[in-house]
Amino acid sequence: MGKNVLFEIGLEELPARFIDDAEKQLEDKTKKWLKEQRISYTNMETFSSPRRLAILIHDMDENQATIEEEAKGPAINIAEDEAGNWSKAAIGFTKGQGKTVEDIYTKEVKGTTYIFVNKIIEGKQTKDILPEFKTIIESIQFGKNMRWGKQTMRYARPIRWLVALHEDEIIPFEIATVATGNETYGHRFLGNKLILNNPLAYKQQMKESFVIVDSAEREKMILDGIQKIEEQTNFNIPIDEDLLNEVRNLVEYPTTFVGSFEKEFLDLPEEVLITSMKEHQRYFPVKSNTGELLPYFVGVRNGNTEAIDTVIKGNEKVLRARLSDAQFFYEEDQKNSIDYYQDKLKNVVFQVKLGTIHEKVTRVVSIAKRIAEALDLDSTITANIERAAEISKFDLVTNMVNEFTELQGIMGEKYAQIFGEDSSVATAIREHYMPTSASGDLPETLVGSVVSVAEKLDTIVGCIGVGLKPTGSQDPYGLRRQATGILRIVNEREWKIPVAEILDMVVEMYKSLNLEHFNQESVSQELHEFVQQRVAFVLKERGIEQDIILAITNNEIGVMSEIFKKASILSAKRNDESFKPIQEALVRVLNLAEKTNETEVNPAYFETESERELFHAYQEVGHNYQKYCNKEDYDKAFSELEKLAQPIHQFFENNMVMADDEQLKTNRLALLNRIAILLNNFADLQAIEWKQHF
């Protein structure tokens, strides 16, 4: 049996959102390190809480594995001299490996013979290697780092203690002036300083000091507490997974409790109440069995049940104050008009080079109108789109959104309804922020979809136009997410406008604004490249292979619904063995067509029946292909293209394309070029790596 090893990093309270990822990094990096170090073990456990990250490695071998390794030396022509004796290079190589020339053997590698020796690498004692674990601790990455004191090290929070135990022996190393030891700390208020002498006792010792180091166990305690409350009442307490994950990482010893607030607050919009409870106080809202919000909440205390009544009263007092503010803001906001708030937007800067939010809204209205025209929408819907775009941002300067920023759009919808706006206009104010993440929910209404696309287009074109294109991991304006949102909406709605056309339309509008440093040509190129990358991203997310993505996106960005359908068809064909002869025929045409720009075909120059049959097949297929494309039946459209394979094979079998007769050669190339143009209308089939799959 090996020995058990424990590492614990003691920290000031970590942000809850960092903990799960940091714990996973600790596990992954440790596994990789142990593998590289050739140290075996039976299993490992990781632990975390707001004040610690820890890992327990069970039955770690006391020595590295001893291995035999092949060492490659110089080529034989260098390893031997002219007389066939070992050269200085060979002697030096073997000496460096702890061997002699007697141990040399040769092997051929890619046509060249090299000398080799086998060397034994003896394993070191594990306890001598374990101090190097400090590099694992130092390598953990966080979303945001800080420095403290005079330290140059950057970490999410200051390191306050380090535990490093090899059974009961301390593993010596130091990080940011903190030396390892066997002392840790229990709950900040209920626990004490602890001395650890047995890694296997870590979990129980911490529990006795009111720290549950297993996050899954803390989560279960929270869920059990909620279930117990539901059993004792008629409450229905919906579990928000994101909130549950956050709460379990905010506490070290969870205890659930129920609090209440005045029924009068239920007159506030439900979203205001839920936001106040979830986002600001980390409470679980309570509903009736019929789904109505009740004047109660479930909180999680970081501690035991001692003086829980006082804790409940304190939490009720805090929530009451927040809801009182919300009620005041809600009533005050309704004393003004939408026009009043619209006017205030003139003083709020969106981006220094792009002007105020009022100016942004003006651009969004213009873009939305252009999209509505391109979609040929009726006058009523178009009018609602214009109005929704016009007032889409008015709630940003209300008291409520100023206090509860998470409610932007939501309060816009509520207030628009109160102020008598059309219901589709009100809904669009909320929906135009959607999707709020790359895979988030899309707008459900047409009006909301148009305004959402228009608003995102304005942000993307404007930012790229003034030099704010995302670089690396930096994307402060969320342009990648917004571009993905546009593509998803356009695809979901099956709008028949090519994406490239939409982009050009917005760039043209921006040109008329005469913005400083706005170069239409360079902006258009950057914009198309940026959106093309997003198209590739969306396709990849749907499991489309990289070469298929290139085949679909090599030309200008077309209609999104067509792109997805074509990509799906090609992906299936790419992996279909029976498609090989068809693919070979089509790609052969594409390769030869590159030799000409000629498209004029004169049937009078045909010499063989196979030429006539191919030309006739091309005409018939072309007609049917276009018919099915017009019906958006791309499966049948591609099936038509497949019909060309047999006459193509016959053509190549019976004709010399590059004939000596220039007129004959030109005519045959022109025929192939006409077919190639038809094929390329579907996709760039040459970009597909067909041969890898047959």
N, C-alpha and C positions, 0 to 999 in steps of 0.2 A: 504493500500500500504506500502511496505517495503522501505528501504532506499538503495540508490545506493552507491557502494563502488569501489574505484579505487586504484590500486597499479601500480606503475611504477618503474622499475629498470633502472637507468641511468648509462651507461657504456662508457668506451672508445670504439672505433670502434671494433665491433665484427667481426671475420672472417665470410664471407658470408655463408660458408658451415655449420656453427653452428646454424644459426638463426631459420630456420624453425623447426628443432627438438626441440630447446629450447622453442619456442613458444608453440609447441604441449605439451611438458612436463608441462609447466606452466598451461595450460588448464586442462590436465588430472589430475595432482596432486591437483589442486584447487577443481575440481569436487569431487574427492575422499575425500579430507579433509572436505569439506562442508557436504558431506554425513555422514562421521564419526562424525562430530560435531552436526548433526541433525539440520542443518540450511538450510532452504529452500530459493529459489530465483526463479525468472521467467526465466531468461536466462543470458548468459555471452558472452562477446566479448573479443578476444585477439588481441593484436597489437604488431608490431615489426618494427624495423628499425636498421640500423647499430649501433645506439647509445642507443637503449632502448628496453626493453621488458615490456609489460603492459597488464593488465587484468581489464575489467570493468564488475562488477557483478550487474545486475539489480534487484531492488526490493527485497533486502535481508531482511528476517524477522528480527525483532528487538530482538527476543528471540529464544533460542534453543527450539526444540519441547520437551514437557514433555512426558515421556514414563513410561509405567508400565512394569517392567521386572521380570521374574521368577528367583529366586535365589535358587540353589540347595544346600542342606546341607548334613550332614552325613547320613549314612545308618541307618535305623530304629533300628537295634540292638545296635547301638552306641548311638542313640538319646534318647533311653529309658533305664532306669535302671531296675533292676530285679523286682522291684515292679510295673513297668509300668508307672512310673513318668518320666517327662522330665529330662534328665541328664544335667550335666554342659555343655557338648558339644552342646546340643540343645539350651540351654539358651544363651550360648556365641554366637552361630551362629545367632540367631534371634536378639540379641542385636547389633551385628555387622552390621546387615542389617537395623537397625532402627525400628525393629518390636518387638513383644512379642511372647511368646509361644502360645498365643491365635490365632495367625495368621498362625500357622503351618498347612499344609496339606501334605498328602503323595501321592507318585506316584511310580509305578514300572518301573525300567529302566533295561533292559536286565536281567530280572529275580530277581533283587534285589530291595527292597523297600527303598526309600529315603524320607527325609523330605524336604519340599519346603516352601518358602514364596513369596508372590508377593510384590514388593517394587516399590514405585513411585520415579522416578528420575526427579526432577524439572529442567526445562531448565534455563540456565543462560542468562543474557543479552548478545546479540551478541557483543556489543561494548567492553565487557570485555574479549571476546575470540579472537577478531581480531588481537591483538598484536602477537598472536602465529603464524600468517601467515608468520612471518620471517623464520620459519622452511621450508616452501615451497620454498621460494627464495633461501635459503641456500642449498636445496636438488637438485637443477637443475644440471644435469650432462652435461659436454661438452667433446668433443673428445680430447681436450688438455687443461690443466689448468696451471695457473701461480700464484705465490705469488707476492705481491707488498708491498713496504715499510717494516714495521715491522710486517705485518699481517701474521697470521698462516693460515688464510682461503685461499683456492684454488678456483679460478674461471677463466673463460675464459679470462676475462679482468677486470681491476680494477673497482669497483663500485664507482661512483662519486656523485650520488645523489639518494635519495629514496623518492618517493611520496606515501603516504598512506592516503587516505581520506575516511571517513565515512560521506557521504554528504559533508558538509563544515568543519567537524571536523577532525583534524589530528589524525591518529592512531599511538600511540607512540611505537616505538621500534628502535633498532640500530643494524646495521650489519657492521662489520669491521670499527668501529669508525664513520660510516656515520649514522646520525640520520634522521628519517623520517621527512618530511615536506610537504609543498604544492607548492614548487618551482620546476619548470622544465626548460628545455632549448630547444629553437627552433633550426633551422638549424644553423650549426656551423658558417656560414658566413653571411647568410641572415636573421637569426632570432635573438631573444633576450631571456633574462630570462623572464619566465612567472609565474604568480601566478594563481594557480588553486583553485577555490572555489566550482566548480560544476562538479562532475564526468561526467555527461551527456554532458557537453560542451567540454570535453577533445579533442575529434577528431577534432572539428571545430577550437578550439583555436590553436591546433598544425598546422592545415592546414594554418591558417592565419600567422603562423610563419615559413612557408615553410617546414613543415614536414608532409608527408603523412604517417600516422602511420598504415594504413591498407595495408598490402603487396599486396593483390589482387587488390586494387585500383592503387597502383604503377605499377603493372604489366599491368593493362589495359591502363594506361597512356603511357607506353612504346609501347604496341601493337598498340594503336591508332596513336601514332607518326609515327611508321613504316608504318602503312597503309596509312597515309596521304602522306608520302614520295613516296610510290608506286603509289598513285593516281596522284601525280604531275610529275612523271617521268615514264620511261618505265622499271623501275627496278623490279626485283623479289628478295625479301629479305627473304630467307628461315629462319624459326624460329627454332633454336636449343633450345629445352626445358631446357636442363641443363644450357646453357648459359643465357637464359632468367631468370631462377630462381636465378642464381648467380648475374646477373646485378641488378635485382630488390632489392636484399639484399645488394647491394653496395652503393645505393643512398637513400636519404630521400625525394628528390623532383626531379623526373626524367624529363629531357628534351632531346628529340632525336635530332640528327643533322647528316648531311651527310658530309663526308670528301672524299678526293681523293688522289691518289698516281700516280706516273709516269707509263705510259703504258709499259715502258721497263721492269718493274718488273714482268709483266705477263709471261715473258720467264722463270721465276722460276717455279719449280713444284708447282702445285696447292696446294698440301698439305702444302708446306712451307708457302705460302701466307696465307692460312686459319689458320694455327697454329699461325703465327705471329699475326693475327688479333684477333682470338678467345682466345687462351690460354694466350697470353702475354698482349694484350691490351683490351680484353673483347669487341671487336667490332663485329658487325654482317656483314659478307661478303655479297657483292652484286653480283647478277647474272643477265644475260639477260633472256628474256622469253624463250630462247632456252637452257638455262642451262649453258651458258659460264660465267666464272668469269670476272667481270668488274673491272676497276681500281678505285673503290669507296668502301666506308665502311660506316656503320651506327654506331654511338656511342651514349652513353647515359650520359648526363652531370648531376652531382649532383647539381642542381640549376635551375634558371630560364633562360630566353633567353637573359638576359643582357650581352652585350659584347660577344655574341655567336660566332661572326666571329673570335675573338681573340682565343677563345677556340678551334675552328675548326683548325686554323692555328697551334696552339700548338700541337694538336693531330696528324696532318699531319706530322709535323716535327719529332715527336717521332717515328711514324710508318716508315717514310722514312729512318731514321737512322737504324732502325732494319732491314728493307728490304735490305738496302745497305750492312749491315753486312752479311746477308744471301746470297746475290749475290756474295760477295767476297768469303765466305766459299764454296759456290757451285762450283765456278770456281777453287779455290785452291785444293779442294778435288779431282777434276778430273785430276790433274797433276800427281797424284800418281797411283799406281796399287793396286789390291786386295792383292797381295803378300806382298806389303809394309805394308798394314794395318794388315794383318795376323801376320806379324812379331812383330808389336807393341803390339799385344794382349799378347805376352809372358811377358810383364811387367805390366799387369793389373791383380790385384788379384781378384778372384771371392770370395773366402772364405779362410781364413788363413789355415785351415786344409785340404781344398780341392784344393788348388793351384790356378793357374792363369786361366783366361778365355781361354787361348790357351789350357791348359790341360783339361778344361771342354769340349771344342769343340772336342778334340781328343776322349773323352769318348762318347760324343753324336754321333760321326761318328760310333763308334763301336756298340752302342746300335741300331742305325738306320739300320745298316747292318743286325744285328740279326733279327730285326722286318721284314725287307724286305725278308729275307730268310724264316722266319716262314710263311709269307704271300705268298711265292712262286711267287714273282713278276718277271717280265721279266728283262733281263740284262740292257735294256735301262733305264727303270724306276729306277732300283736299282742304276745305275750309277748316275742318276740325284739326287736321294736321298742322296747318299754319298757326292756328290759335294755341294748340298744345306746345308747339315749338316756341312761340312768342312768350308764353308764361311758364315755361318749363323750369326756370330757376328762381321764381319769385320767392319761394319759401326759404331760400338760403339766408335772407336777411330778416326772417321772423325771429322773435324771441325764443320760440320753442326749438327751432333748429340750431340757433346759436348755442343753446344750452345742451341739446341732445342732437349732436351732429349725425348720429346714426339714423335719425328720422328724416333726413333729406329725401325729398320725393314722396315719402309717405305722408308727411304733413302737407306737402303741396297738394296731394290728392284730397286730403280731408278738407283743407281750407277752400280748394276750388269748388268742391261740392257745396260747402256752406255758402260761398259767394255766388252760387247759381250757375256755374259753368256746366257745359254738356258733360254727361257722364264719361263719354269716350275721351274727352279732353282731360278730365280729371285723372282718369286711369293712366293715360299716357304720361302724365307728369311723374307718376311713380315708376312706370315701366321703362322710361327712357334711360334710367341708370342700369338697366339689365342688359346682359348678364353681369353680375358683380364679381364673377370669377371666371376663369377660362372654361369651366364646365358648369357654371351656374345656370339657373332657370332663365329661359328666354321670355321676352314680352309675349303675352297671349293675344293682344289686339293688333290689328293692322296699323292703326294710328300710332300706338306705342312703338311698334317695330320701325316705322319710318322715322320717327323723331329720334329714337335710339341710334339708328344708323347715321342719321344726319349729325347728331351731336358728337358721336365718336369720330366720324370723318373730319369734322372741323378740328377736333383736338389733334388728330394724327397729322393731317396736312399742315395745320398751323405750326405745330411743334417741329416737324421735319423741315418746314419752310424757313424757320428761324434758327436752324442748327441744333435742335434738341433731340436728334435721333438717338435711340437707345444704344448703349455701348456695353458689351460684356454683360455683366449681371446688373448694370445700372439702367433702370427704367423708371425714373421718378414720376413720370406722368402716366405710367401704366399703358403705354402705347401698344405693347404686344398683346396684352389682355384685351384691349379695346378692338384691335384688328381681328383677333380671333372671334370676338363677339359679333362683329360685323359679318364675317364669313359664315358663322353659324346661323345668324338670323336670315341672311340672304338665301342660304341653302334651305333652311326650314320652311321659309315662305315660298320657295321655288320661284323667286323673281327671275324673269327672263332677261335681265339687263346684265351684260358682261361686266365683271368687276372692274376691268381696265377702263371701261367707258365711264363708270361711276367715278373712279379716281380722277380721270381726265376732266370730268365735269366740275369737280370741286377745285382742282388746280386752276382751271380757267377762271372760276369765280374769284379765287384768291388773287390771280393776276390783276383783275380789275380793281383791287383794293389799293394797288400801288404801295405795298408794304416795302419798307427798306430792306435791302439785301435779299429780296425774294426773286430767285432766278427760276423761271418756269421750267426750263429744260432740265436743269440739274435736279430740281425738286421732284419733277415728274419721274425721272429715272430712279432716284433714291426711293421714292414712294412705291414704285412698281416692284423694285427689288425687295423692299421691306415686306410688302403684302404678299409677294410670292413666297417668301420664307414662311409666312404665317399659313399660307395655303398648304405648304409642305408639312408644317407642324400639325395642322388639323387632320390631314390625310394619314400621317404617321400615327396619330392618336387612334385612328380607326383601323390600324393594323395593315395599312397599305405599304408594300415594299418600296425601298428607296428608289430603285430604278423605274418603277411604275410612276412614282411621284415625279421624277424627272421627265418622263415621257409625257405626262399630263401638263406639266408646268413649263416646259421648255418654250412654248409659244406664249402669246399674251394671255393674261388671266381671263378666262371666259366666264360663262354662266356657271355658278357654283353647283347647282343641282346636276348639271351635265357633267361637271368635273367628277363629282362623287360617283355617279353612275358609271361613267367610263372607266374610272380607276378600279371599281369593283369588278367590272367585266374583264379588264386586262389582267388583274391579279389572278382571277380564276383561270384564264387562258395560259398565263405564264407557268402555272403549275400543272397543266393538263398535257400529259404525254402525247395524246392523240392530235394535239394542235401543232406538233413539230413540223410536219410537211407543209402545212399552211403557212406557218411562220417563215419557213425557209423561202418559200415562193415570194411572199410579200417583202421580206427584207432584201432579197436579191434584186427586186425591182427598185427599191429605194436606193440601194447602193449604185446601181447603174444610172439612175435618174440624176444623180449628182453631177454627171458628166455633161449635162446640157441645161440650157434655159428655154429651149424650144418647146412650144406646146401646140403648134399647128400640125395636125395630122391629116395627110392626104390619102384617102383610101385607094386612090388610083395607083399609088406606088406599092401597094401590097403585092408580094410575090407568092405567098403561100396561104393555104387555107387557115393555118393556125394563127396567122396575123389577123385575118378577117374575123375569126372566131373570138380572139382576144379583144379586138376593137368593139365588136358587137356586145360581148360580155361586159366590157367597161361601160358602154352606153346604158345598157339595161340596169346594171348594178348601180351606176351613178344615179339614175332616175329613182330607183327603189330606195337607195340609201338616203337620199334627200327627203323622200316621202316619209320614211320612218323617223328621221331626225326631226322633221316638222311635228311629228306626233309624239316626240320625246321617247320613242321606243328604241333605246340604244342597243338593246340586245339584238333586235331584229336588224337594226342598221349594221351592226358589226357582222352579223350572220351573212348579210349581203356581200360585205367585203371578202368574207371567207370563200364565197363562190368564185372569186377570181383566181384562186390557187390552181385549180386544175387547168384552165386555159393558159395560165402563166407557165406552168410546167411544160405544156405542149408547145408553147411559143419558144421557150428556150431549147427544147429538144430538136426543133425543126428549123431554127433560124440563127444565123450569126448576126448578133446585134451590131458589132463593130465591123461591118462589112467594108470591103474596099470601095464599093460604090458610095460616094459621099451622100448622094441624095437618099439612097436606101438607108444608110446608117442614121442620118438625121431624122428621117421619118420614124424609124423604129425607136430611137431615143425619145422622140417627142411623144410617142404612144406611151412609153414607160413613164415619162415625166407626168403625163396627164393622170395616169394611175397613181403615181406617187403623191400628187397633189390631193387626190381623193383620200388616200390613206392617211396623209398628214393632217387632214381635216379632223380625223378622229383623235389622233395622238401621234407623238414622235416615236414610232415603233422601233426605230434604230437605237433608242436610248435604253431599251429593255434588254436585260442580260439573259436572253432566252437559253443560251447554250449551257449555262450553269445548272440547268434543271432537267437535262435530258441525258 
